Amino acid sequence: MLDAVLEFLSNGLAKASAWQIIACTLILTHITIASVTIFLHRCQAHRALELHAIPSHFFRFWLWLTTGMVTKEWAAIHRKHHAKCETPEDPHSPQTRGIKKVFFEGAELYRAESKNRETMEKYGHGTPDDWVERNVYSKYQWQGVGLMLIIDVMLFGVVGLSVWAVQMLWIPVTAAGIINGIGHFWGYRNYDCSDASRNIFPIGIIIGGEELHNNHHTFGTSAKLSSKWYEFDIGWLYIRILETLGLAKVKKVAPAPKFDRQKLSADFDTLQSVIANRYDVMSKYAKSVKAAWREEVQHLSTKVEPMFLKSSRKLLQREPAKLEAPQQQQLAELLSHSKALKTMHDMRVELAAIWERSNASREQLLHQLQDWCVRAEASGIKALRDFSLRLRSYA
């Protein structure tokens, strides 16, 4: 009898090897990540897709077992994060709270915000409110993770405690720490959106595609998080599989620009496409600024110090309105030495203003866009001229 008990504690019912236990742990945590990104994030918080009852109930049950998170709380906190991003009201911004606070105490910040009744009432609408949600998932949050502990120990013996611990830490570390922390602090940006979001890595597998955080904050209601050819979003792959099986319906994805290279001038279709794809437009304009910089850098190196030149290059890539007073002064000094870069900078401000003029009529906005293209192509700056030719072809 004692031998049987010791055997059970050592190997559990599964009698799995060390490598099998590691593989099983990775699979279990990946299912949890998929549940968070597909169900909680893209479906519930942003309504980017609709899920059939089968995967929807599975995801809810799995998250109850592995996280104890309540759908309404998670969706409400995330919606508030988008609405108040990078402000003191943002529940978990490293820009206002510090990267160490968010990375190491992200789960505590989540729990603190979940007790804010105003947040729940204002941002928690439209989440599941059926019998099982009220009487099981919301009422007995920690009983689910307790059941998961029993299952892990039954399957793997004493080692199941470690498997369970990894499962419990996976979301606090990856979601609360890495996505909410590093995703607003370090990485690359495809789009200069209004917050500090970053793409952590172009291959979104470990965190289910949430690595592409800048893309998500730019197109918040898109079910697909990848936008460049070299980016991969495994969460989107799972959604497409579910859609093929009739278990999901995608409601919205980020707009993909289309072009008509035969266009001789901008028309109303061009205007509508430019406004709809304004983040793509400004991303391409940033590349044009880099091209103009390469042509001017040798000329500028004879007029300013190398360190000044290096730091000023970064300022050219940033949205002018986001620059602080010392940075604006530095940029102004740089532009005083280069007519081409000053033109590129001024034309960028003018272009961005086109989709910010909400009081202007369509005819006025089209006239402004056409005038912008004419002046850009007559500027004598190759990078600006090439960009304008591309801009006119938006269809």
Contacts in CASP RR format, 6 or more apart in sequence:
PFRMAT RR
TARGET T0000
AUTHOR 0000-0000-0000
METHOD contacts of the structure
MODEL  1
MLDAVLEFLSNGLAKASAWQIIACTLILTHITIASVTIFLHRCQAHRALE
LHAIPSHFFRFWLWLTTGMVTKEWAAIHRKHHAKCETPEDPHSPQTRGIK
KVFFEGAELYRAESKNRETMEKYGHGTPDDWVERNVYSKYQWQGVGLMLI
IDVMLFGVVGLSVWAVQMLWIPVTAAGIINGIGHFWGYRNYDCSDASRNI
FPIGIIIGGEELHNNHHTFGTSAKLSSKWYEFDIGWLYIRILETLGLAKV
KKVAPAPKFDRQKLSADFDTLQSVIANRYDVMSKYAKSVKAAWREEVQHL
STKVEPMFLKSSRKLLQREPAKLEAPQQQQLAELLSHSKALKTMHDMRVE
LAAIWERSNASREQLLHQLQDWCVRAEASGIKALRDFSLRLRSYA
8 157 0 8 1.000
9 157 0 8 1.000
9 158 0 8 1.000
10 157 0 8 1.000
10 158 0 8 1.000
11 156 0 8 1.000
11 157 0 8 1.000
12 153 0 8 1.000
12 154 0 8 1.000
12 155 0 8 1.000
12 156 0 8 1.000
12 157 0 8 1.000
13 154 0 8 1.000
13 155 0 8 1.000
14 20 0 8 1.000
14 24 0 8 1.000
14 155 0 8 1.000
14 156 0 8 1.000
16 24 0 8 1.000
16 155 0 8 1.000
16 156 0 8 1.000
21 156 0 8 1.000
21 159 0 8 1.000
21 160 0 8 1.000
21 163 0 8 1.000
24 156 0 8 1.000
24 163 0 8 1.000
25 163 0 8 1.000
25 166 0 8 1.000
25 167 0 8 1.000
28 66 0 8 1.000
28 163 0 8 1.000
28 167 0 8 1.000
29 166 0 8 1.000
29 167 0 8 1.000
29 170 0 8 1.000
30 208 0 8 1.000
31 62 0 8 1.000
31 66 0 8 1.000
32 62 0 8 1.000
32 63 0 8 1.000
32 66 0 8 1.000
32 67 0 8 1.000
32 167 0 8 1.000
32 170 0 8 1.000
32 171 0 8 1.000
33 170 0 8 1.000
33 171 0 8 1.000
33 174 0 8 1.000
33 206 0 8 1.000
33 207 0 8 1.000
33 208 0 8 1.000
33 210 0 8 1.000
34 208 0 8 1.000
34 235 0 8 1.000
34 238 0 8 1.000
35 59 0 8 1.000
35 62 0 8 1.000
35 63 0 8 1.000
35 66 0 8 1.000
36 63 0 8 1.000
36 67 0 8 1.000
36 171 0 8 1.000
36 175 0 8 1.000
36 210 0 8 1.000
37 207 0 8 1.000
37 208 0 8 1.000
37 209 0 8 1.000
37 210 0 8 1.000
37 235 0 8 1.000
38 49 0 8 1.000
38 51 0 8 1.000
38 55 0 8 1.000
38 59 0 8 1.000
38 235 0 8 1.000
38 238 0 8 1.000
38 239 0 8 1.000
38 242 0 8 1.000
39 51 0 8 1.000
39 55 0 8 1.000
39 56 0 8 1.000
39 59 0 8 1.000
39 60 0 8 1.000
39 63 0 8 1.000
39 71 0 8 1.000
40 59 0 8 1.000
40 63 0 8 1.000
40 69 0 8 1.000
40 71 0 8 1.000
40 74 0 8 1.000
40 75 0 8 1.000
40 78 0 8 1.000
41 78 0 8 1.000
41 210 0 8 1.000
42 48 0 8 1.000
42 49 0 8 1.000
42 223 0 8 1.000
42 239 0 8 1.000
43 49 0 8 1.000
43 50 0 8 1.000
43 51 0 8 1.000
43 56 0 8 1.000
44 71 0 8 1.000
44 74 0 8 1.000
44 75 0 8 1.000
44 127 0 8 1.000
44 128 0 8 1.000
45 74 0 8 1.000
45 75 0 8 1.000
45 78 0 8 1.000
45 79 0 8 1.000
46 220 0 8 1.000
46 221 0 8 1.000
47 221 0 8 1.000
47 251 0 8 1.000
48 220 0 8 1.000
48 221 0 8 1.000
48 222 0 8 1.000
48 223 0 8 1.000
48 250 0 8 1.000
48 251 0 8 1.000
48 252 0 8 1.000
48 253 0 8 1.000
49 223 0 8 1.000
49 239 0 8 1.000
49 243 0 8 1.000
49 248 0 8 1.000
49 249 0 8 1.000
49 250 0 8 1.000
49 251 0 8 1.000
50 248 0 8 1.000
50 249 0 8 1.000
50 251 0 8 1.000
51 59 0 8 1.000
51 242 0 8 1.000
51 247 0 8 1.000
51 248 0 8 1.000
52 242 0 8 1.000
52 246 0 8 1.000
52 247 0 8 1.000
52 248 0 8 1.000
54 247 0 8 1.000
55 242 0 8 1.000
55 247 0 8 1.000
55 248 0 8 1.000
60 71 0 8 1.000
60 128 0 8 1.000
60 132 0 8 1.000
60 133 0 8 1.000
60 137 0 8 1.000
63 69 0 8 1.000
63 71 0 8 1.000
64 136 0 8 1.000
64 137 0 8 1.000
64 141 0 8 1.000
64 144 0 8 1.000
65 144 0 8 1.000
65 145 0 8 1.000
65 147 0 8 1.000
65 148 0 8 1.000
65 151 0 8 1.000
66 145 0 8 1.000
66 148 0 8 1.000
66 167 0 8 1.000
66 168 0 8 1.000
66 170 0 8 1.000
66 171 0 8 1.000
67 145 0 8 1.000
67 168 0 8 1.000
67 171 0 8 1.000
68 137 0 8 1.000
68 141 0 8 1.000
68 142 0 8 1.000
68 144 0 8 1.000
68 145 0 8 1.000
69 141 0 8 1.000
69 171 0 8 1.000
70 114 0 8 1.000
70 137 0 8 1.000
70 138 0 8 1.000
70 141 0 8 1.000
71 127 0 8 1.000
71 128 0 8 1.000
71 133 0 8 1.000
71 137 0 8 1.000
72 120 0 8 1.000
72 124 0 8 1.000
72 127 0 8 1.000
72 128 0 8 1.000
72 129 0 8 1.000
72 138 0 8 1.000
73 114 0 8 1.000
73 120 0 8 1.000
75 123 0 8 1.000
75 124 0 8 1.000
75 127 0 8 1.000
76 119 0 8 1.000
76 120 0 8 1.000
76 122 0 8 1.000
76 123 0 8 1.000
76 124 0 8 1.000
76 127 0 8 1.000
77 91 0 8 1.000
77 110 0 8 1.000
77 113 0 8 1.000
77 114 0 8 1.000
77 119 0 8 1.000
77 123 0 8 1.000
79 123 0 8 1.000
79 124 0 8 1.000
80 89 0 8 1.000
80 90 0 8 1.000
80 91 0 8 1.000
80 113 0 8 1.000
80 119 0 8 1.000
80 122 0 8 1.000
80 123 0 8 1.000
81 90 0 8 1.000
81 91 0 8 1.000
81 92 0 8 1.000
81 93 0 8 1.000
81 180 0 8 1.000
82 217 0 8 1.000
82 220 0 8 1.000
83 123 0 8 1.000
84 90 0 8 1.000
84 91 0 8 1.000
85 93 0 8 1.000
85 194 0 8 1.000
85 195 0 8 1.000
85 197 0 8 1.000
85 217 0 8 1.000
86 93 0 8 1.000
86 95 0 8 1.000
86 96 0 8 1.000
86 184 0 8 1.000
86 195 0 8 1.000
86 196 0 8 1.000
87 93 0 8 1.000
87 96 0 8 1.000
88 96 0 8 1.000
90 96 0 8 1.000
91 109 0 8 1.000
91 110 0 8 1.000
91 113 0 8 1.000
91 119 0 8 1.000
92 102 0 8 1.000
92 106 0 8 1.000
92 109 0 8 1.000
92 110 0 8 1.000
92 113 0 8 1.000
92 176 0 8 1.000
92 180 0 8 1.000
92 181 0 8 1.000
93 102 0 8 1.000
93 184 0 8 1.000
93 196 0 8 1.000
94 101 0 8 1.000
94 102 0 8 1.000
94 103 0 8 1.000
94 180 0 8 1.000
94 181 0 8 1.000
94 184 0 8 1.000
94 185 0 8 1.000
95 184 0 8 1.000
95 185 0 8 1.000
95 196 0 8 1.000
97 109 0 8 1.000
99 181 0 8 1.000
99 182 0 8 1.000
99 185 0 8 1.000
101 109 0 8 1.000
102 109 0 8 1.000
102 176 0 8 1.000
102 177 0 8 1.000
102 180 0 8 1.000
102 181 0 8 1.000
102 184 0 8 1.000
103 177 0 8 1.000
103 178 0 8 1.000
103 181 0 8 1.000
103 182 0 8 1.000
104 177 0 8 1.000
106 172 0 8 1.000
106 176 0 8 1.000
106 177 0 8 1.000
106 180 0 8 1.000
106 181 0 8 1.000
107 172 0 8 1.000
107 176 0 8 1.000
109 176 0 8 1.000
110 176 0 8 1.000
113 119 0 8 1.000
114 120 0 8 1.000
145 168 0 8 1.000
148 164 0 8 1.000
148 167 0 8 1.000
149 161 0 8 1.000
149 164 0 8 1.000
152 160 0 8 1.000
152 161 0 8 1.000
152 163 0 8 1.000
152 164 0 8 1.000
152 167 0 8 1.000
153 160 0 8 1.000
153 161 0 8 1.000
153 164 0 8 1.000
156 163 0 8 1.000
174 206 0 8 1.000
174 207 0 8 1.000
174 210 0 8 1.000
175 207 0 8 1.000
175 210 0 8 1.000
178 200 0 8 1.000
178 207 0 8 1.000
179 200 0 8 1.000
179 207 0 8 1.000
179 210 0 8 1.000
179 213 0 8 1.000
182 198 0 8 1.000
182 200 0 8 1.000
183 197 0 8 1.000
183 198 0 8 1.000
183 199 0 8 1.000
183 200 0 8 1.000
183 213 0 8 1.000
183 214 0 8 1.000
184 195 0 8 1.000
184 196 0 8 1.000
184 197 0 8 1.000
184 198 0 8 1.000
184 213 0 8 1.000
185 196 0 8 1.000
185 198 0 8 1.000
186 198 0 8 1.000
186 200 0 8 1.000
187 198 0 8 1.000
187 199 0 8 1.000
187 200 0 8 1.000
188 198 0 8 1.000
188 199 0 8 1.000
188 202 0 8 1.000
188 214 0 8 1.000
189 197 0 8 1.000
189 198 0 8 1.000
189 199 0 8 1.000
189 214 0 8 1.000
190 199 0 8 1.000
190 214 0 8 1.000
190 215 0 8 1.000
190 218 0 8 1.000
190 227 0 8 1.000
190 228 0 8 1.000
190 283 0 8 1.000
191 214 0 8 1.000
191 215 0 8 1.000
191 218 0 8 1.000
191 279 0 8 1.000
191 280 0 8 1.000
191 282 0 8 1.000
191 283 0 8 1.000
192 279 0 8 1.000
192 282 0 8 1.000
192 283 0 8 1.000
192 286 0 8 1.000
192 317 0 8 1.000
192 318 0 8 1.000
192 319 0 8 1.000
193 214 0 8 1.000
193 217 0 8 1.000
193 218 0 8 1.000
193 279 0 8 1.000
195 217 0 8 1.000
197 213 0 8 1.000
197 214 0 8 1.000
197 216 0 8 1.000
197 217 0 8 1.000
197 218 0 8 1.000
198 213 0 8 1.000
198 214 0 8 1.000
199 211 0 8 1.000
199 212 0 8 1.000
199 213 0 8 1.000
199 214 0 8 1.000
199 215 0 8 1.000
199 231 0 8 1.000
200 207 0 8 1.000
200 211 0 8 1.000
200 212 0 8 1.000
200 213 0 8 1.000
201 211 0 8 1.000
202 211 0 8 1.000
202 212 0 8 1.000
202 228 0 8 1.000
202 230 0 8 1.000
202 231 0 8 1.000
202 232 0 8 1.000
203 211 0 8 1.000
203 231 0 8 1.000
203 232 0 8 1.000
204 210 0 8 1.000
204 211 0 8 1.000
204 212 0 8 1.000
204 225 0 8 1.000
204 226 0 8 1.000
204 231 0 8 1.000
204 232 0 8 1.000
204 233 0 8 1.000
204 234 0 8 1.000
204 235 0 8 1.000
205 232 0 8 1.000
205 234 0 8 1.000
208 233 0 8 1.000
208 234 0 8 1.000
208 235 0 8 1.000
209 225 0 8 1.000
209 226 0 8 1.000
209 232 0 8 1.000
209 233 0 8 1.000
209 234 0 8 1.000
209 235 0 8 1.000
209 236 0 8 1.000
210 216 0 8 1.000
210 225 0 8 1.000
212 225 0 8 1.000
212 226 0 8 1.000
212 227 0 8 1.000
212 231 0 8 1.000
212 233 0 8 1.000
215 222 0 8 1.000
215 225 0 8 1.000
215 226 0 8 1.000
215 227 0 8 1.000
215 231 0 8 1.000
215 254 0 8 1.000
216 222 0 8 1.000
216 225 0 8 1.000
218 254 0 8 1.000
218 279 0 8 1.000
219 227 0 8 1.000
219 253 0 8 1.000
219 254 0 8 1.000
219 255 0 8 1.000
219 279 0 8 1.000
221 251 0 8 1.000
221 252 0 8 1.000
222 252 0 8 1.000
222 253 0 8 1.000
222 254 0 8 1.000
223 236 0 8 1.000
223 239 0 8 1.000
223 250 0 8 1.000
223 251 0 8 1.000
223 252 0 8 1.000
223 253 0 8 1.000
224 233 0 8 1.000
224 236 0 8 1.000
224 239 0 8 1.000
224 250 0 8 1.000
224 253 0 8 1.000
224 254 0 8 1.000
225 233 0 8 1.000
225 235 0 8 1.000
225 236 0 8 1.000
226 232 0 8 1.000
226 233 0 8 1.000
226 236 0 8 1.000
227 254 0 8 1.000
239 248 0 8 1.000
239 250 0 8 1.000
242 248 0 8 1.000
243 249 0 8 1.000
243 250 0 8 1.000
255 276 0 8 1.000
255 277 0 8 1.000
257 273 0 8 1.000
257 277 0 8 1.000
257 280 0 8 1.000
257 394 0 8 1.000
258 273 0 8 1.000
258 394 0 8 1.000
258 395 0 8 1.000
259 390 0 8 1.000
259 393 0 8 1.000
259 394 0 8 1.000
259 395 0 8 1.000
260 393 0 8 1.000
260 395 0 8 1.000
261 393 0 8 1.000
263 270 0 8 1.000
263 392 0 8 1.000
263 393 0 8 1.000
263 395 0 8 1.000
264 392 0 8 1.000
265 370 0 8 1.000
265 373 0 8 1.000
265 392 0 8 1.000
266 274 0 8 1.000
266 366 0 8 1.000
266 369 0 8 1.000
266 370 0 8 1.000
266 373 0 8 1.000
266 391 0 8 1.000
266 392 0 8 1.000
266 394 0 8 1.000
267 366 0 8 1.000
268 362 0 8 1.000
268 366 0 8 1.000
269 394 0 8 1.000
269 395 0 8 1.000
270 369 0 8 1.000
270 391 0 8 1.000
270 392 0 8 1.000
270 393 0 8 1.000
270 394 0 8 1.000
270 395 0 8 1.000
271 362 0 8 1.000
271 365 0 8 1.000
271 366 0 8 1.000
271 369 0 8 1.000
273 394 0 8 1.000
273 395 0 8 1.000
274 281 0 8 1.000
274 354 0 8 1.000
274 355 0 8 1.000
274 369 0 8 1.000
274 391 0 8 1.000
274 394 0 8 1.000
275 354 0 8 1.000
275 355 0 8 1.000
277 394 0 8 1.000
278 352 0 8 1.000
278 355 0 8 1.000
281 351 0 8 1.000
281 391 0 8 1.000
281 394 0 8 1.000
282 348 0 8 1.000
282 351 0 8 1.000
282 352 0 8 1.000
284 387 0 8 1.000
284 390 0 8 1.000
285 348 0 8 1.000
285 351 0 8 1.000
285 387 0 8 1.000
286 317 0 8 1.000
288 344 0 8 1.000
288 383 0 8 1.000
288 384 0 8 1.000
288 386 0 8 1.000
288 387 0 8 1.000
289 316 0 8 1.000
289 317 0 8 1.000
289 341 0 8 1.000
289 344 0 8 1.000
289 345 0 8 1.000
289 348 0 8 1.000
289 383 0 8 1.000
290 317 0 8 1.000
291 382 0 8 1.000
291 383 0 8 1.000
291 386 0 8 1.000
292 340 0 8 1.000
292 341 0 8 1.000
292 344 0 8 1.000
292 381 0 8 1.000
292 383 0 8 1.000
292 384 0 8 1.000
293 313 0 8 1.000
293 316 0 8 1.000
293 341 0 8 1.000
295 340 0 8 1.000
295 382 0 8 1.000
295 383 0 8 1.000
296 338 0 8 1.000
296 340 0 8 1.000
296 341 0 8 1.000
297 309 0 8 1.000
299 338 0 8 1.000
300 309 0 8 1.000
300 334 0 8 1.000
300 337 0 8 1.000
300 338 0 8 1.000
301 309 0 8 1.000
303 337 0 8 1.000
304 312 0 8 1.000
304 333 0 8 1.000
304 334 0 8 1.000
304 337 0 8 1.000
308 330 0 8 1.000
308 334 0 8 1.000
309 334 0 8 1.000
311 330 0 8 1.000
312 330 0 8 1.000
312 331 0 8 1.000
312 334 0 8 1.000
315 323 0 8 1.000
315 327 0 8 1.000
315 330 0 8 1.000
315 331 0 8 1.000
315 334 0 8 1.000
316 331 0 8 1.000
316 334 0 8 1.000
316 341 0 8 1.000
316 344 0 8 1.000
316 345 0 8 1.000
319 352 0 8 1.000
320 328 0 8 1.000
320 331 0 8 1.000
320 345 0 8 1.000
320 348 0 8 1.000
320 349 0 8 1.000
323 331 0 8 1.000
331 345 0 8 1.000
334 341 0 8 1.000
335 341 0 8 1.000
335 342 0 8 1.000
335 345 0 8 1.000
336 342 0 8 1.000
340 381 0 8 1.000
343 379 0 8 1.000
343 381 0 8 1.000
343 384 0 8 1.000
344 381 0 8 1.000
344 383 0 8 1.000
344 384 0 8 1.000
347 372 0 8 1.000
347 375 0 8 1.000
347 376 0 8 1.000
347 379 0 8 1.000
347 384 0 8 1.000
350 372 0 8 1.000
351 372 0 8 1.000
354 365 0 8 1.000
354 368 0 8 1.000
354 369 0 8 1.000
354 372 0 8 1.000
357 364 0 8 1.000
357 365 0 8 1.000
357 368 0 8 1.000
360 368 0 8 1.000
372 388 0 8 1.000
373 388 0 8 1.000
373 391 0 8 1.000
373 392 0 8 1.000
376 384 0 8 1.000
376 385 0 8 1.000
376 387 0 8 1.000
376 388 0 8 1.000
376 391 0 8 1.000
377 384 0 8 1.000
377 385 0 8 1.000
377 388 0 8 1.000
377 389 0 8 1.000
379 385 0 8 1.000
END
